[in-house]
């Protein structure tokens, strides 16, 4: 079978699935993306693409700035609820260290840009992949709209991945972090400069509030709180005002601009344990389906992009369809250790950020303020500067 006729079915049209689809398409594959949702949606949250994700996009020839612009924040950092900075990093210094600044976009804008780069008809909405059958040698994706034969199936079907549960029935599944999160994207301020929003995360006692100006002028805000699993307040706006309304500016002003109907709330989970591998025959997992992690390091989406770039690189080296299983085994070998190390670090960071005892919180804040910037930078080097193709 010629390379041009190889067919991949991708389960899921999230950032990881669309990136993988585009990367394979540009290496000569025919790709079908199956998405269970009835269509694309503008509802969503922001995503910060760290330099490692932007370098991964470079390897597939995709310019993420086309999804939202070139605007980047002057600085970013961590604050206390009274507004005192615990740590602050100049973006120019980060750019000098890592070669480029991070890029903050609306997730739907990034997804739209990736989808637009694919051939018409690639994405099939209202089509869920329910199972994958390997009995005939080549995988057959069983979908709600019929069967699809393929040389490769990619499970990019999210944190609750049905395909992960099917092939790893003894895996313990998801672990609740103890925190719930609210997310919203606010319109651009009516006046230039708006309310003076920095890229910052503010830590309190078991609560956090984050602000991220997006490249298109809008503002992504998020909040987390230690709460029982499944906790859902009857009045979201009142809940956020109760928790964060007395915090430093511009948080109160941002809360007043939130449309409660547009707020997303999700409990925060990661995988309770790593998967033993990211492949099975001609089936591979990527993104949250493979290594779900909490958002505490901002690397969930970034690692999905890395997965897609590495996967396409290895599959592009396969001479024909018979080489696909070996390429997927190499993908597992290249990705399992890195993604699990980041998953574990994100969990540990979340535990520190979610401290509630006043003495523990005071000690935490003091330790953060006392940590020299070069120590913080060095700790992040392995993540932000750690992407490479095998």
RANORQUI-V150119 format. One record per residue. N is the residue number from 0. RES is the residue in one letter. SS is DSSP state (helix for helix, strand for strand, loop for the rest). PHI is phi in degrees with one decimal (999 if undefined). Layout:
# RANORQUI-V150119
((N,RES,SS,PHI) (N,RES,SS,PHI))
This chain:
# RANORQUI-V150119
((0,X,loop,999) (1,X,loop,-73.3) (2,X,helix,-58.0) (3,X,helix,-65.8) (4,X,helix,-96.8) (5,X,loop,-65.0) (6,X,strand,-121.5) (7,X,strand,-116.7) (8,X,strand,-107.2) (9,X,strand,-109.7) (10,X,strand,-92.2) (11,X,loop,116.3) (12,X,loop,-109.3) (13,X,loop,-81.9) (14,X,helix,-61.6) (15,X,helix,-64.0) (16,X,helix,-63.5) (17,X,helix,-68.6) (18,X,helix,-64.4) (19,X,helix,-63.0) (20,X,helix,-60.9) (21,X,helix,-66.7) (22,X,helix,-62.0) (23,X,helix,-70.3) (24,X,helix,-56.5) (25,X,loop,-75.6) (26,X,loop,-105.1) (27,X,loop,95.2) (28,X,loop,-82.6) (29,X,strand,-87.3) (30,X,strand,-128.7) (31,X,strand,-122.1) (32,X,strand,-103.9) (33,X,strand,-105.2) (34,X,loop,-124.6) (35,X,loop,-69.5) (36,X,loop,-66.5) (37,X,loop,-70.9) (38,X,loop,178.4) (39,X,loop,-65.1) (40,X,loop,-134.0) (41,X,loop,-87.1) (42,X,loop,-75.2) (43,X,loop,164.7) (44,X,loop,-130.1) (45,X,strand,-88.6) (46,X,strand,-140.3) (47,X,strand,-104.0) (48,X,strand,-89.9) (49,X,loop,-72.9) (50,X,helix,-54.2) (51,X,helix,-64.3) (52,X,helix,-69.4) (53,X,helix,-64.9) (54,X,helix,-68.0) (55,X,helix,-63.5) (56,X,helix,-60.7) (57,X,helix,-56.3) (58,X,helix,-68.9) (59,X,loop,-107.1) (60,X,loop,74.9) (61,X,loop,-113.6) (62,X,loop,-98.3) (63,X,helix,-66.8) (64,X,helix,-65.7) (65,X,helix,-67.8) (66,X,helix,-83.8) (67,X,loop,-164.5) (68,X,loop,113.5) (69,X,loop,-105.6) (70,X,loop,-63.5) (71,X,loop,-130.6) (72,X,loop,-70.7) (73,X,loop,-73.9) (74,X,strand,-157.1) (75,X,strand,-149.4) (76,X,strand,-177.4) (77,X,strand,-126.0) (78,X,strand,-127.9) (79,X,strand,-89.3) (80,X,loop,-64.6) (81,X,loop,-87.2) (82,X,loop,99.5) (83,X,loop,-65.6) (84,X,strand,-76.0) (85,X,strand,-88.3) (86,X,strand,-157.6) (87,X,strand,-147.4) (88,X,strand,-119.7) (89,X,strand,-75.9) (90,X,helix,-62.2) (91,X,helix,-61.3) (92,X,helix,-68.0) (93,X,helix,-64.5) (94,X,helix,-63.0) (95,X,helix,-64.3) (96,X,helix,-75.2) (97,X,helix,-111.2) (98,X,loop,91.7) (99,X,loop,-166.2) (100,X,loop,-84.6) (101,X,loop,-68.8) (102,X,strand,-128.2) (103,X,strand,-103.5) (104,X,strand,-133.9) (105,X,strand,-74.6) (106,X,helix,-57.9) (107,X,helix,-66.8) (108,X,helix,-66.0) (109,X,helix,-65.9) (110,X,helix,-61.7) (111,X,helix,-63.1) (112,X,helix,-66.9) (113,X,helix,-65.7) (114,X,helix,-63.5) (115,X,helix,-65.6) (116,X,loop,-83.7) (117,X,loop,-94.7) (118,X,loop,-61.6) (119,X,loop,-55.9) (120,X,loop,87.3) (121,X,loop,-64.7) (122,X,strand,-93.4) (123,X,strand,-111.8) (124,X,loop,-80.4) (125,X,loop,55.2) (126,X,loop,-134.5) (127,X,loop,-98.3) (128,X,strand,-82.9) (129,X,strand,-97.8) (130,X,strand,-165.8) (131,X,strand,-128.4) (132,X,strand,-108.5) (133,X,loop,-103.3) (134,X,loop,-59.3) (135,X,loop,-91.6) (136,X,loop,96.3) (137,X,loop,-83.8) (138,X,loop,-71.1) (139,X,strand,-119.5) (140,X,strand,-84.8) (141,X,strand,-84.7) (142,X,strand,-123.9) (143,X,loop,-67.9) (144,X,loop,-113.6) (145,X,strand,122.6) (146,X,strand,-87.3) (147,X,strand,-128.8) (148,X,strand,-79.0) (149,X,loop,-152.9) (150,X,loop,-91.3) (151,X,strand,-157.2) (152,X,strand,-124.1) (153,X,strand,-109.4) (154,X,strand,-92.5) (155,X,loop,-115.0) (156,X,loop,-95.4) (157,X,loop,87.2) (158,X,loop,-62.7) (159,X,loop,-98.3) (160,X,loop,-35.6) (161,X,helix,-61.8) (162,X,helix,-70.6) (163,X,helix,-65.7) (164,X,helix,-64.5) (165,X,helix,-65.9) (166,X,helix,-95.3) (167,X,loop,-127.8) (168,X,loop,-65.0) (169,X,loop,-92.9) (170,X,loop,-69.9) (171,X,loop,-68.1) (172,X,loop,84.4) (173,X,strand,-93.7) (174,X,strand,-118.2) (175,X,strand,-78.5) (176,X,strand,-74.7) (177,X,strand,96.7) (178,X,strand,-123.9) (179,X,strand,-109.9) (180,X,strand,-135.7) (181,X,strand,-113.8) (182,X,strand,-137.1) (183,X,strand,-157.6) (184,X,strand,-116.5) (185,X,strand,-96.4) (186,X,loop,-60.6) (187,X,loop,-60.0) (188,X,loop,-56.4) (189,X,loop,-69.4) (190,X,loop,-119.2) (191,X,loop,-55.8) (192,X,loop,89.8) (193,X,loop,48.8) (194,X,loop,-101.4) (195,X,loop,66.1) (196,X,loop,-86.2) (197,X,loop,-95.4) (198,X,strand,-82.8) (199,X,strand,-155.7) (200,X,strand,-120.5) (201,X,strand,-111.1) (202,X,strand,-107.7) (203,X,loop,-118.7) (204,X,loop,-100.9) (205,X,loop,70.5) (206,X,strand,-140.6) (207,X,strand,-141.3) (208,X,strand,-139.3) (209,X,strand,-121.0) (210,X,strand,-130.2) (211,X,strand,-137.4) (212,X,strand,-64.7) (213,X,loop,-87.2) (214,X,loop,-63.8) (215,X,loop,-92.5) (216,X,loop,101.3) (217,X,loop,-75.2) (218,X,strand,-125.4) (219,X,strand,-92.3) (220,X,strand,-123.8) (221,X,strand,-147.3) (222,X,strand,-143.9) (223,X,strand,-131.7) (224,X,strand,-153.0) (225,X,strand,-66.4) (226,X,loop,-158.5) (227,X,loop,-63.1) (228,X,loop,-58.1) (229,X,loop,87.5) (230,X,loop,-65.2) (231,X,loop,-138.0) (232,X,loop,-68.3) (233,X,loop,-68.0) (234,X,loop,-123.5) (235,X,helix,-63.5) (236,X,helix,-63.0) (237,X,helix,-63.7) (238,X,helix,-64.1) (239,X,helix,-68.0) (240,X,helix,-64.9) (241,X,helix,-61.4) (242,X,helix,-81.5) (243,X,helix,-124.2) (244,X,loop,-66.0) (245,X,loop,-101.0) (246,X,loop,-78.0) (247,X,loop,-64.9) (248,X,loop,-65.2) (249,X,loop,-98.2) (250,X,helix,-58.2) (251,X,helix,-58.3) (252,X,helix,-65.8) (253,X,helix,-66.9) (254,X,helix,-62.4) (255,X,helix,-67.0) (256,X,helix,-89.7) (257,X,loop,-75.3) (258,X,loop,-91.3) (259,X,helix,-55.3) (260,X,helix,-68.0) (261,X,helix,-99.1) (262,X,loop,-82.9) (263,X,strand,-96.4) (264,X,strand,-125.7) (265,X,strand,-140.1) (266,X,strand,-71.8) (267,X,strand,-97.1) (268,X,strand,-126.4) (269,X,strand,-139.5) (270,X,strand,-69.8) (271,X,loop,-67.5) (272,X,loop,-154.6) (273,X,loop,-69.1) (274,X,loop,-70.2) (275,X,loop,-68.3) (276,X,loop,-164.5) (277,X,loop,-107.1) (278,X,strand,-147.3) (279,X,strand,-151.3) (280,X,loop,61.2) (281,X,loop,-106.1) (282,X,strand,-116.2) (283,X,strand,-134.1) (284,X,strand,-107.2) (285,X,loop,-149.1) (286,X,loop,65.3) (287,X,helix,-58.8) (288,X,helix,-63.3) (289,X,helix,-96.5) (290,X,helix,-152.6) (291,X,loop,-50.1) (292,X,loop,-137.2) (293,X,loop,-70.5) (294,X,helix,-83.5) (295,X,helix,-67.4) (296,X,helix,-108.6) (297,X,loop,65.2) (298,X,loop,-116.5) (299,X,helix,-57.4) (300,X,helix,-67.2) (301,X,helix,-62.2) (302,X,helix,-69.9) (303,X,helix,-63.7) (304,X,helix,-65.3) (305,X,helix,-58.7) (306,X,helix,-52.0) (307,X,helix,-61.7) (308,X,helix,-66.0) (309,X,helix,-66.3) (310,X,helix,-60.1) (311,X,helix,-64.5) (312,X,helix,-59.8) (313,X,helix,-71.9) (314,X,helix,-70.7) (315,X,helix,-66.4) (316,X,loop,-83.3) (317,X,loop,-71.0) (318,X,loop,-67.8) (319,X,loop,-153.2) (320,X,helix,-60.0) (321,X,helix,-66.9) (322,X,helix,-87.6) (323,X,helix,-60.3) (324,X,helix,-56.6) (325,X,helix,-66.5) (326,X,helix,-64.9) (327,X,helix,-69.6) (328,X,helix,-63.6) (329,X,helix,-66.5) (330,X,helix,-61.4) (331,X,helix,-56.5) (332,X,helix,-61.7) (333,X,helix,-78.2) (334,X,helix,-110.7) (335,X,helix,-60.3) (336,X,helix,-66.7) (337,X,helix,-62.9) (338,X,helix,-67.3) (339,X,helix,-71.9) (340,X,helix,-61.3) (341,X,helix,-71.0) (342,X,helix,-58.0) (343,X,helix,-66.5) (344,X,helix,-64.5) (345,X,helix,-64.0) (346,X,helix,-63.4) (347,X,helix,-64.1) (348,X,helix,-61.6) (349,X,helix,-62.7) (350,X,helix,-64.2) (351,X,helix,-67.6) (352,X,helix,-66.6) (353,X,loop,-92.4) (354,X,loop,-57.5) (355,X,loop,-119.7) (356,X,loop,-69.1) (357,X,helix,-54.7) (358,X,helix,-68.7) (359,X,helix,-65.6) (360,X,helix,-65.3) (361,X,helix,-62.3) (362,X,helix,-65.9) (363,X,helix,-60.5) (364,X,helix,-62.8) (365,X,helix,-62.9) (366,X,helix,-65.1) (367,X,helix,-65.0) (368,X,helix,-65.8) (369,X,helix,-85.2) (370,X,loop,-77.5) (371,X,loop,-62.1) (372,X,helix,-55.8) (373,X,helix,-66.3) (374,X,helix,-70.3) (375,X,helix,-61.8) (376,X,helix,-61.3) (377,X,helix,-64.8) (378,X,helix,-66.2) (379,X,helix,-91.2) (380,X,helix,-57.3) (381,X,helix,-63.5) (382,X,helix,-87.0) (383,X,helix,-70.7) (384,X,loop,-110.0) (385,X,loop,-100.9) (386,X,loop,-78.4) (387,X,loop,-155.9) (388,X,loop,-81.6) (389,X,loop,-70.4))
